[in-house]
Amino acid sequence: MSDNTNKKFLQIHPDDNVLVALQDLKKGEVIVWNNDVITLQDEVNAKHKFFINEMQVADEVLMYGVLVGKATTFIPKGGLMTTENVHHASQDYAYRDVNYQWHVPDVSAFQNRTFNGYHRDNGEVGTANYWLFIPTVFCENRNLDVIKEALYNSLGYNVTDKYKQFAKDLLNAYQDGQAIDSFQVDSLSPLNPVNNRVFKNVDGIKFLNHQGGCGGTRQDSAVLSNLLAAYADHPNVGGITILSLGCQHLQANDFLSDIKKRNPSFNKKVLIFEQQQSQSEDQMIKDAILKTFVGLTEINEMERSPAPLSKLCVGVKCGGSDGFSGISANPAVGYTSDLLVALGAKVLLAEFPELCGAEQNMVDRCVNKPIAEKFISLMRTYDAQAHAVGSGFHMNPSPGNIKDGLITDAIKSTGAAKKAGTSPVVDVLDYTEPATKPGLSLVCTPGNDVEATTGKAASGATLILFTTGLGTPTGNPVCPVIKVATNTALATRMNDIIDIDTGAIIRGEKTIEEMGTEILEYCIKAASGEITPKAVLLNQDDFIPWKRGVSL
């Protein structure tokens, strides 16, 4: 990638026939590129692309050095790339037995570094210590909500008190006859729930409300059981309370069996309450609160202690992507990924619909043929399911993505894949399969923000680096999510949800390597409990199981 200091535009790869605007450019503005003069034929907003030569119908559009689309009409030199003149296209992919060579980054500065985590009996190390409530069926969601309100309010995990007070102030003003439409909204106090917690070594009490467990297919319940078992076995979970109705497809005993299949040495405290066997709903809820309280006192005895960085398992995700995602935040996180892999840690890249256009690169990086063939099979099967219902991976970009410069899925996907850095792919995991090998693994999930983070945590991610150009509040119940902004305007406007700003890359003030190193430093502090990511502070505990239907 060329230097962009004080530049108005950028060529990402020498083979590209488009340039990316780094700031708004005017129609008629003259651009000098490689001793050639380009007159802009359109207004080109920052993050969008314009052509460095004339394009005829069916001509290939190259970006990141790969095919990302084809022209659907004549486009003059200096013309703006739009959905009207370019459609998605990407190269076919297959196993090629490539001798992939990885240039390992220098990690000497991190070689002896540690983080303070919670050590589990199976050798894994958590970055947090949560108590987890799991319903085996959606019928128990209301009971979970009742318990959540009771425990959050009494044990210091509630983050909504300031809004409750604001509502009371509104009510008082209304009752006093004040005009509500002119009511002044005072700045709300910053969140710091850690200071209010009764149990200082219990980072949170989490609730996995869902809409499954019965009524759908038995296969859906089986997938859900594996997902919930993965969360129960997660390194960031210290104990579990299970609420069951009794008659549902997903039986509590089957769920416990799935936990044991996943981890035969599983020995965390598990409390089970079945409503149809209880004296009353009231009694079941009180029993659940009482026994969970006892469990909380027990896991509160756990304390953080040093662990090597090789014990980290970091998921990399993007959502609300923009035209800068593949230039700033994603490559910076990619460098962090390379550092982690070089240190012996695990890195998880999911979102298979957002690898459309980057498949050959991933195939070539697979360490052996069986792993490559598993990736190819999962990708083609998934895409075929989407085409069977009239969709396809090519229809993945959202209106927000397109508005901010991601015109085709291949552009979006190739930029998204930058989060994975450049290390070899050591494994490919189907949905809920656990990551067991140090290095980069690909995890089959939808691109949907919450479904992807849900699946990534199920495979063992203990931190998630989530890049965004437009802003998104997505979090996860058991895995702290760190938000990385692609641009400073977003980081400033939505500073209540953004943790890290990579806009300095766009301005040419920092290199990708410098920013990636800073991100790793943040990860170490977050893993040690020294910094609390905004999504955690806000209790953004998003959880959506994937039913293996068509979801992009």
Secondary structure, 3 states (H helix, E strand, C coil): CCCCCCCCEECCCCCCCEEEECCCECCCCEEEECCEEEECCCCECCCCEEECCCECCCCEEEECCEEEEEECCCECCCCECCCCCEEECCCCCCCCCCCCCCCCCCCCCCCCCEEEEEECCCCCEECCCEEEEEECCHHHHHHHHHHHHHHHHHHCCCCCHHHHHHHHHHHHHHHCCCCHHHCCCCCCCCCCHHHHCCCCCCCEEEECCCCCCCCCCHHHHHHHHHHHHHHHCCCCEEEEEEEECCCCCCCHHHHHHHHHHHCCCCCCEEEEEEHHHCCCHHHHHHHHHHHHHHHHHHHCCCCCEEEEHHHCEEEEEECCCCCCCCCCHHHHHHHHHHHHHHCCCEEEECCHHHHCCCHHHHHHHECCHHHHHHHHHHHHHHHHHHHHCCCCHHHCCCHHHHHCCCCCHHHHHHHHHHHHCCCCEEEEECCCCCCCCCEEEEECCCCCHHHHHHHHHHCCCCEEEEEECCCCCCCCCCCCEEEEECCHHHHHHCCCCCCEECHHHHCCCCCHHHHHHHHHHHHHHHHCCCCCCHHHHCCCCCCCCCCCCCCC
